[in-house]
Amino acid sequence: MAGVSTRARVMVALVVCLLDPAGGVARGEAQSVAGPTMAAAAAGPLSKDWTRVRSLHFEAVGNASAADLRKALRELEAFRAAFSTLYPGLRLDSPSPTLIVVFRDSDAFNRYRPRDLQGRPITNVAGYFSSRAHVNVIAFDAHASDGGYTAALHEFTHYVIARHVPTLSLWLSEGLAEFFSTFRSDGPNGKSVVGLVPEGRLRAFDDQGFMPLKEVLAPADVQGLWASGRVALFYAEAWALVHYLATGPGLPIDAYVRAFRDTRSPEAAFRAAFGTDIPAMERTLQGYVRRFGFSTLSLALPEYDPTTAEAEPMREADVHAVLGDLLLGHGAFEEADREFAIALRLDRSHIDARVGTARLLMYKDREVDAVAALGATVREAPESFNAWFYLGAALEFTHQFEEALAAFDRALLIRPNAPSALVAGSVAALALGRDDRADEAFAHAQRVDLSALWFRNRAFAAFGVGRNDVARADARRYLDQVGWDKEGAPYVGFLSAIASWRLGRPDAATVVLDEAAREVPQKTWTGSVLQFLRGQIDAKTILSRAKDDGQRTEAHAYVGFRASLNGRVEDALVHLRWVAAHGARNYAEYDMARREIFRLTGAAEVRR
């Protein structure tokens, strides 16, 4: 969700497996969220209030009314058609199914909202879009003020664009997402509408005036922007600029992306793409906003009639498996465990509940047990992508790379274009020294999904299996594509430095850390991590500066890595074991620390 957290980065654990770049559309034919296994789970009673409705590209489930489920299908099918009309070249079919979960009201939705770093539901989120390795999810409260669609469509837009444009500047990425988030299929004259004003964006101008446009195009301190009250103004101005360009002179996204890639200069890229300089556009934009009259794009789209879509009752076991998956995706592990347990009491053979329970074993650092559980599951359900994929993830963590590669290959027989399985298989092949095989799989993933995030994800995963050369190269590719102002980018630079030290290339580590120092504000937490890695502050100082679990996770992890690099293995293990025992699990450093323990000791250390 936009604006929720700056450092709650999705855990890179289980290779890159749990993180598809951000969102999803859907496959070309309707299917259950888990493929045939969930639909086939016929044991147990029917739910009294949960139903399922399918359209050509989506599946909607929920305890909202059948009318609300059909409305959700109509809106999402129309949104998909709108993108196809505006951008005919976009590939809108996804290798993963897309599930729409519609809750009847705020009370029903509360427990399944995204969580903050303390594990509490974020109450001001009415809807969200999330992508996992096995499924894309859109979930919302049907009776929110905007039907819950705005937040979900914002993230949905990020996904659709990221699959085709490797990286966008922050202003363009967020401005486009805001522009499309207010899409509605029920506009005047039977047409769909793109470009309505997002709620609260104009109020930001009333409350705070304008940011200098130069700061919108290239924020000096992205982390500080998120933490400050000015983030709402940034979103408002990014939206207004995209709105002005998209409904007026035109928005040549490709031209801006190419010019920025070639020059790394927002000013030069802006002039090349839009034919004007930043001061002139700033004056134009301020006049545009003060008019308070905003046109929209009206689209005549192929009509999808959801009234004929049959609503069928769901099995109770299926409901609890879906809810468990939602909770697991938000890091609510104990609650997810209870939902999967209920599903299995109702249907002992429920494949998705069994896979969910095994995934929880991995989050409990019990990969060996997960391998056993998933091995039994794939024998009973060899058609389950989920089971094969997560079996591969557990095998990879325990360094059973040959078996992991075979599991990912079986998953790819079921979904041949799944980027998550392609990239995970690439990492297993790297660990086995089969670089040609790894390159082929990664190139395939890039053909399916151009997002730069795959370079980041594989960099961390390659680092975890000891391929420091690939980690360093992929980190460089990611930074070259997205720049240092992308959220979390400095930490990719830190990974590159550690990989360079491991490779005996201190000169390369110095270069990347010096580059980071030109971009990362010194008086920030990230600046403190950078100072430690550059040797400007010692371990005691960085540990004393850490103020919460997330910062302490990072501090202990990087102190442990520096100790390991200096040959002080016992000192390293003290700090790495602190991370394994107490660290924030949604931080990449948690998984990095556990893998380093495995590398140093030859065994995973299990949290019971």
C-alpha positions in Angstrom: 0.0 0.0 0.0 1.2 3.4 -0.8 2.5 5.3 2.3 2.1 2.5 4.8 5.8 1.7 5.6 9.2 2.5 4.4 11.2 -0.4 5.6 8.7 -3.2 6.1 10.3 -4.9 3.2 8.9 -8.3 2.3 11.2 -11.0 3.7 13.5 -12.4 1.1 13.4 -15.7 2.9 12.7 -18.9 0.9 14.8 -17.6 -1.9 12.9 -15.0 -3.9 9.9 -17.3 -3.5 7.5 -15.3 -1.5 7.9 -12.1 -3.4 6.4 -11.5 -6.9 7.1 -7.9 -7.7 3.8 -6.4 -6.8 0.5 -7.3 -7.9 -1.2 -9.1 -10.6 -3.8 -9.4 -13.4 -5.0 -12.9 -14.3 -4.7 -15.9 -16.5 -6.7 -16.3 -19.7 -9.1 -18.8 -18.1 -10.9 -18.9 -14.8 -9.5 -21.1 -12.1 -9.5 -21.6 -8.4 -6.9 -19.6 -6.4 -4.9 -22.8 -5.9 -5.7 -24.4 -9.2 -7.7 -27.7 -9.2 -6.7 -28.8 -5.8 -8.9 -26.4 -3.8 -11.8 -26.7 -6.1 -11.6 -30.5 -5.7 -11.7 -30.3 -1.9 -15.2 -31.6 -1.6 -15.2 -32.9 2.0 -16.9 -31.1 4.8 -19.9 -28.8 5.2 -20.8 -25.8 3.0 -20.3 -22.3 4.3 -23.4 -20.4 5.3 -22.3 -17.0 4.1 -19.3 -17.4 1.7 -19.8 -17.8 -2.0 -17.7 -18.0 -5.1 -18.3 -16.3 -8.5 -16.0 -16.6 -11.6 -15.5 -14.5 -14.7 -13.2 -15.0 -17.6 -10.1 -13.6 -15.9 -10.9 -13.4 -12.2 -12.4 -15.4 -9.3 -14.3 -13.6 -6.5 -15.0 -15.1 -3.1 -16.3 -13.6 0.0 -19.0 -13.1 2.6 -20.4 -10.1 0.8 -23.5 -10.5 -1.2 -23.5 -12.2 -4.6 -24.4 -8.8 -6.1 -21.2 -7.3 -4.5 -19.1 -10.2 -5.8 -20.5 -9.7 -9.3 -19.9 -6.0 -9.1 -16.2 -6.7 -8.2 -15.9 -8.9 -11.2 -17.5 -6.2 -13.4 -15.1 -3.5 -12.2 -12.0 -5.6 -12.5 -12.9 -6.9 -15.9 -13.6 -3.3 -17.0 -10.3 -2.1 -15.5 -8.4 -4.8 -17.4 -10.2 -3.8 -20.6 -9.4 -0.1 -20.0 -5.7 -0.9 -19.8 -6.0 -3.0 -23.0 -7.7 0.0 -24.8 -5.3 2.7 -23.6 -2.1 0.5 -24.0 -2.8 -2.1 -26.6 0.7 -3.5 -26.3 0.4 -4.5 -22.6 0.4 -8.2 -21.8 -2.4 -8.5 -19.3 -2.5 -12.3 -18.8 -0.6 -13.3 -15.7 1.0 -16.7 -15.0 -0.6 -16.7 -11.6 -4.4 -16.7 -10.8 -6.0 -13.6 -9.3 -8.4 -14.0 -6.4 -10.7 -11.2 -5.4 -11.8 -11.4 -1.7 -14.8 -9.2 -0.9 -15.7 -8.7 2.7 -19.3 -7.6 3.6 -18.3 -4.7 5.8 -15.5 -3.1 7.8 -15.9 -5.5 10.8 -15.5 -8.5 8.6 -12.5 -7.1 6.9 -10.7 -5.8 10.0 -8.8 -9.0 10.9 -7.6 -9.4 7.3 -6.2 -5.9 6.7 -2.4 -5.5 6.1 -0.4 -5.3 9.4 2.0 -2.7 10.6 5.5 -3.6 12.0 3.9 -4.4 15.4 1.5 -6.8 13.8 -1.6 -4.6 14.2 -4.2 -4.3 11.4 -3.9 -1.0 9.6 -7.3 0.5 10.0 -7.2 3.2 7.4 -6.8 0.7 4.5 -10.1 -0.2 2.9 -8.6 -2.4 0.2 -5.2 -3.8 -1.0 -3.5 -5.7 -3.8 -0.9 -8.3 -3.0 1.1 -10.7 -5.0 2.6 -13.9 -3.7 4.5 -16.6 -5.6 1.4 -18.7 -6.0 -1.4 -16.2 -6.3 -2.3 -12.5 -6.7 -4.9 -11.2 -4.2 -7.2 -8.2 -4.3 -9.1 -7.8 -1.0 -11.4 -5.0 0.2 -14.4 -4.0 2.2 -17.4 -3.9 -0.1 -19.1 -1.1 1.8 -16.1 1.3 2.2 -16.7 4.8 1.0 -15.1 4.0 -2.4 -16.1 0.3 -2.4 -12.5 -0.4 -1.3 -11.4 -0.3 -4.9 -9.1 2.8 -4.9 -6.3 1.3 -2.8 -6.5 -2.1 -4.6 -6.5 -0.5 -8.1 -3.5 1.7 -7.1 -1.4 -1.3 -6.4 -2.9 -3.2 -9.3 -1.6 -0.4 -11.6 1.9 -0.7 -10.1 1.9 -4.4 -11.1 0.6 -4.0 -14.6 3.1 -1.2 -15.4 6.1 -2.8 -13.6 5.7 -6.0 -15.7 6.4 -3.9 -18.9 8.6 -1.0 -17.8 11.5 -2.2 -15.7 11.6 0.9 -13.5 9.9 4.2 -13.2 10.8 7.3 -11.3 8.9 7.5 -8.0 6.8 10.5 -9.1 5.7 8.8 -12.3 5.1 5.4 -10.7 2.9 6.9 -7.9 1.3 9.5 -10.1 0.2 6.8 -12.6 -1.1 4.6 -9.8 -3.1 7.5 -8.3 -4.5 8.4 -11.8 -5.8 4.9 -12.5 -6.9 4.2 -8.9 -10.2 6.1 -9.3 -11.3 4.1 -12.4 -15.0 3.5 -12.5 -16.9 1.4 -15.0 -20.3 3.2 -14.4 -19.5 6.6 -15.9 -22.0 8.8 -17.8 -23.4 7.6 -21.1 -22.5 4.0 -20.3 -18.8 4.7 -20.6 -16.0 3.9 -18.1 -14.1 6.8 -16.6 -10.4 7.2 -15.9 -8.9 10.2 -14.1 -11.3 11.1 -11.3 -9.8 13.1 -8.4 -8.6 10.8 -5.6 -10.1 11.6 -2.3 -8.1 14.0 -0.2 -5.5 14.9 -2.9 -6.8 18.5 -3.5 -7.1 19.0 0.2 -3.3 18.5 0.5 -2.8 21.6 -1.7 -5.1 23.6 0.5 -3.4 22.5 3.6 0.3 22.6 2.5 0.5 24.6 -0.7 2.9 23.2 -3.3 6.3 21.4 -3.2 8.9 22.6 -5.6 8.4 20.4 -8.6 12.1 19.6 -8.7 11.7 17.9 -5.3 8.7 15.9 -6.6 10.7 14.7 -9.6 13.8 13.8 -7.5 13.2 13.8 -3.7 16.5 14.4 -1.8 15.5 12.1 1.1 12.9 9.5 0.1 13.0 7.9 3.6 12.4 11.3 5.2 9.6 12.1 2.8 7.7 9.0 3.8 8.2 9.8 7.5 7.1 13.4 7.2 3.7 14.9 6.8 4.7 16.1 3.3 4.2 12.6 1.8 0.5 13.4 1.1 1.5 16.5 -0.8 4.1 14.5 -2.8 1.3 12.1 -3.9 -1.0 14.9 -4.7 1.5 16.7 -6.9 2.6 13.5 -8.6 -1.0 12.7 -9.4 -1.7 16.3 -10.6 1.3 16.2 -12.9 0.3 12.8 -14.4 -3.3 14.0 -14.7 -2.3 17.2 -16.6 -0.1 15.3 -19.0 -2.4 12.3 -19.5 -5.5 14.3 -20.2 -3.8 17.1 -22.0 -0.5 17.3 -24.0 0.2 13.6 -23.6 2.3 11.3 -21.3 5.1 9.7 -23.3 6.2 7.3 -20.6 8.7 5.4 -22.7 10.4 8.6 -23.8 10.9 9.8 -20.2 12.1 6.4 -19.1 14.7 6.2 -21.9 15.9 9.8 -21.4 16.2 9.3 -17.6 18.1 6.0 -18.2 20.5 7.7 -20.5 21.1 10.9 -18.5 20.2 10.0 -14.9 19.0 13.6 -14.8 15.4 14.4 -14.0 15.8 17.8 -15.6 17.2 16.5 -18.9 14.7 13.6 -19.1 11.8 16.0 -18.4 12.9 18.4 -21.1 13.5 15.5 -23.6 10.2 13.8 -23.0 7.8 16.8 -22.4 9.4 19.5 -24.4 9.6 22.0 -21.5 11.8 22.7 -18.5 10.9 22.2 -14.9 10.2 25.8 -13.9 7.9 26.3 -16.8 6.0 23.1 -16.0 5.8 24.1 -12.3 4.0 27.3 -13.2 1.7 25.5 -15.6 0.9 22.8 -13.0 0.1 25.2 -10.2 -2.3 27.1 -12.5 -3.9 23.8 -13.5 -4.5 22.7 -9.9 -5.9 26.1 -8.9 -8.5 25.9 -11.6 -10.1 23.0 -9.7 -11.6 21.7 -12.9 -10.3 18.3 -14.0 -11.3 16.5 -17.1 -11.4 12.7 -17.3 -10.9 10.1 -20.0 -14.2 8.4 -21.1 -13.8 4.9 -22.6 -16.3 2.8 -24.5 -15.3 -0.7 -23.4 -16.5 -4.2 -24.3 -19.2 -4.8 -21.8 -19.0 -7.7 -19.3 -22.4 -8.7 -17.9 -21.8 -10.4 -14.5 -25.5 -11.1 -13.9 -25.2 -14.5 -15.6 -22.2 -15.5 -13.5 -23.3 -18.3 -11.2 -22.8 -17.9 -7.4 -21.9 -21.2 -5.8 -21.5 -21.8 -2.0 -18.0 -22.5 -0.8 -16.8 -25.3 1.4 -16.0 -24.2 4.9 -12.6 -25.8 4.5 -11.9 -23.7 1.5 -13.0 -20.5 3.3 -10.5 -21.2 6.2 -7.7 -22.0 3.7 -8.3 -18.7 1.9 -8.4 -16.8 5.2 -5.2 -18.6 6.4 -3.4 -17.6 3.3 -4.4 -13.9 3.7 -3.2 -13.9 7.3 0.0 -15.7 6.4 0.7 -13.1 3.7 0.4 -10.3 6.4 2.8 -12.1 8.8 0.0 -13.0 11.2 1.4 -16.5 11.7 -0.4 -17.7 14.8 -3.8 -16.6 13.4 -3.0 -18.2 10.0 -2.1 -21.5 11.8 -5.5 -21.6 13.5 -7.3 -21.1 10.2 -5.3 -23.8 8.5 -5.9 -26.1 11.4 -9.7 -25.5 11.2 -9.6 -26.3 7.4 -7.7 -29.6 8.1 -10.2 -30.6 10.8 -12.9 -30.2 8.2 -11.0 -31.9 5.5 -7.8 -33.8 6.4 -6.7 -34.0 2.8 -7.2 -30.3 2.0 -4.1 -29.6 -0.1 -3.9 -25.8 0.3 -4.3 -26.0 4.0 -1.5 -28.6 4.2 0.7 -26.4 2.0 -0.1 -23.4 4.2 0.8 -25.3 7.4 4.1 -26.4 5.8 4.9 -22.8 4.8 4.3 -21.8 8.5 6.9 -24.4 9.4 9.4 -22.5 7.2 8.5 -19.3 9.0 9.2 -21.1 12.3 12.6 -22.0 10.9 11.7 -25.6 10.6 12.6 -26.2 7.0 13.5 -29.9 7.5 10.0 -30.6 8.9 8.5 -28.6 6.0 10.4 -30.7 3.5 8.9 -33.9 5.0 5.4 -32.4 5.0 5.5 -31.1 1.5 7.1 -34.2 0.2 4.1 -36.2 1.4 1.8 -33.5 -0.1 3.2 -33.6 -3.6 2.9 -37.4 -3.6 -0.8 -37.0 -3.0 -1.3 -33.9 -5.2 1.3 -33.9 -8.0 -0.8 -31.3 -9.8 -0.3 -28.7 -7.1 1.9 -25.8 -8.2 1.9 -24.5 -4.6 3.1 -27.8 -3.1 6.0 -28.2 -5.6 7.0 -24.6 -5.4 7.3 -24.4 -1.6 8.9 -27.8 -1.4 11.6 -26.4 -3.7 11.9 -23.4 -1.4 12.4 -25.5 1.7 14.9 -27.8 -0.1 16.9 -24.8 -1.3 17.2 -23.5 2.2 18.6 -26.8 3.5 21.1 -26.8 0.6 19.5 -29.7 -1.2 19.9 -27.9 -4.5 19.5 -30.8 -6.9 16.2 -31.8 -5.3 15.1 -28.1 -5.1 15.8 -27.7 -8.8 13.7 -30.8 -9.6 10.8 -29.4 -7.5 10.9 -26.1 -9.2 11.0 -27.9 -12.6 7.8 -29.8 -11.6 6.2 -26.5 -10.6 7.0 -25.1 -14.0 5.4 -28.1 -15.7 2.2 -26.8 -14.1 2.7 -23.1 -14.7 5.5 -22.8 -17.3 5.7 -19.0 -17.1 5.7 -18.5 -13.4 8.4 -15.9 -12.8 8.8 -16.9 -9.1 9.5 -20.5 -10.0 11.8 -19.5 -12.9 13.9 -17.2 -10.7 14.0 -19.7 -7.8 15.1 -22.4 -10.2 17.7 -20.1 -11.5 19.1 -19.7 -8.0 19.2 -23.5 -7.4 21.0 -23.9 -10.7 23.5 -21.2 -9.7 24.2 -23.1 -6.5 24.9 -26.2 -8.5 27.3 -24.3 -10.8 25.0 -24.7 -13.8 25.2 -21.1 -14.9 23.9 -21.7 -18.5 20.8 -23.3 -17.1 20.4 -20.4 -14.5 20.8 -17.8 -17.2 18.3 -19.4 -19.4 15.7 -19.6 -16.6 16.3 -16.0 -15.5 16.0 -14.7 -19.1 12.7 -16.6 -19.4 11.5 -14.8 -16.3 12.5 -11.5 -17.7 10.6 -12.1 -20.9 7.5 -12.8 -18.8 8.0 -9.9 -16.4 10.4 -7.1 -16.9 10.3 -5.7 -13.4 13.7 -4.7 -12.0 12.7 -6.3 -8.7 13.8 -9.7 -10.0 17.4 -8.5 -10.1 17.1 -7.4 -6.5 15.4 -10.6 -5.4 18.0 -12.9 -7.2 20.8 -10.8 -5.8 19.8 -11.6 -2.2 19.0 -15.2 -3.0 22.3 -15.7 -4.8 24.1 -14.2 -1.9 22.3 -16.7 0.4 23.6 -19.7 -1.6 27.2 -18.4 -1.8 27.2 -17.0 -5.4 28.6 -13.7 -4.5 29.6 -12.9 -8.1 26.0 -13.1 -9.2 24.8 -11.2 -6.1 27.1 -8.4 -6.9 26.2 -8.3 -10.7 22.5 -8.5 -10.1 22.7 -5.8 -7.4 24.5 -3.6 -9.9 21.9 -4.2 -12.6 19.1 -3.3 -10.1 20.8 -0.1 -8.9 21.5 1.0 -12.5 17.9 0.5 -13.4 16.1 2.0 -10.4 18.7 4.5 -9.0 19.5 5.0 -5.3 16.3 6.9 -4.5 14.1 3.8 -4.8 12.9 2.6 -1.4 15.3 0.0 -0.1 17.9 0.5 -2.9 20.7 1.5 -0.5 20.4 -2.0 1.1 21.0 -3.6 -2.2 24.1 -1.5 -2.4 25.1 -2.8 1.1 24.6 -6.4 -0.2 26.8 -5.6 -3.1 29.6 -4.3 -0.8 29.5 -7.4 1.4 29.5 -9.7 -1.7 32.5 -7.7 -3.0 34.4 -8.2 0.3 33.7 -11.9 0.1 35.0 -12.0 -3.4 38.3 -10.3 -2.2 37.3 -7.1 -4.0 37.6 -4.4 -1.3 38.0 -1.8 -4.1 34.6 -2.6 -5.5 33.0 -2.5 -2.1 34.5 1.0 -1.5 33.2 2.2 -4.9 29.6 1.1 -4.2 29.7 2.5 -0.6 31.1 5.8 -1.8 28.3 5.9 -4.4 25.8 5.3 -1.6 27.3 8.0 0.5 26.5 10.6 -2.2 22.8 9.6 -2.1 22.0 8.5 1.5 21.3 11.3 4.0 23.8 11.0 6.8 21.4 11.8 9.6 19.1 8.9 9.0 19.1 5.3 10.2 20.2 4.1 6.8 23.0 6.6 7.0 24.1 5.1 10.2 24.2 1.6 8.6 26.3 3.1 5.8 28.7 4.8 8.2 29.2 1.4 10.0 29.9 -0.4 6.8 32.4 2.3 5.8 34.2 2.0 9.1 33.2 5.5 10.3 31.4 4.2 13.4 32.0 1.1 15.4 29.7 -1.8 16.4 28.9 -0.4 19.8 27.8 2.9 18.3 25.5 1.5 15.6 23.9 -0.9 18.2 23.2 2.0 20.5 21.6 4.0 17.7 19.1 1.2 16.9 15.7 2.3 18.4 13.3 -0.5 17.4 13.2 -4.2 16.4 13.7 -3.4 12.7 16.8 -1.3 13.3 18.2 -3.7 15.8 17.7 -6.5 13.3 19.8 -4.6 10.8 22.4 -3.5 13.3 23.1 -7.0 14.6 23.1 -8.5 11.1 25.6 -6.1 9.7 27.8 -6.3 12.8 27.7 -10.0 12.4 28.6 -9.9 8.7 31.6 -7.6 9.3 32.8 -9.9 12.1 32.5 -12.9 9.8 34.4 -11.1 7.0 37.2 -10.3 9.5 37.4 -14.0 10.6 35.9 -13.5 14.0 33.4 -16.3 13.6 32.3 -16.6 17.3 31.6 -12.9 17.5 29.7 -13.0 14.2 27.5 -15.9 15.5 26.6 -14.0 18.7 25.0 -11.2 16.6 23.6 -13.4 13.9 22.0 -15.6 16.5 20.4 -12.6 18.1 18.8 -11.8 14.7 17.6 -15.4 14.3 16.1 -15.4 17.9 14.8 -11.9 18.1 14.9 -10.2 14.7 12.1 -8.8 12.6 11.1 -11.6 10.2 9.9 -9.2 7.5 13.4 -7.8 7.0 15.8 -9.3 4.5 18.5 -9.2 7.1 16.7 -11.9 9.1 17.0 -14.4 6.3 20.5 -13.3 5.5 21.5 -13.9 9.1 20.0 -17.4 9.2 21.7 -18.3 5.9 25.1 -17.0 7.2 24.6 -19.1 10.4 24.1 -22.1 8.1 27.2 -21.2 6.1 29.4 -20.8 9.2 28.1 -23.8 11.2 26.9 -26.2 8.5 23.4 -26.4 10.0 20.2 -24.4 10.3 19.5 -23.3 13.8 15.8 -23.9 14.5 13.5 -21.6 16.5 11.1 -23.7 18.5 
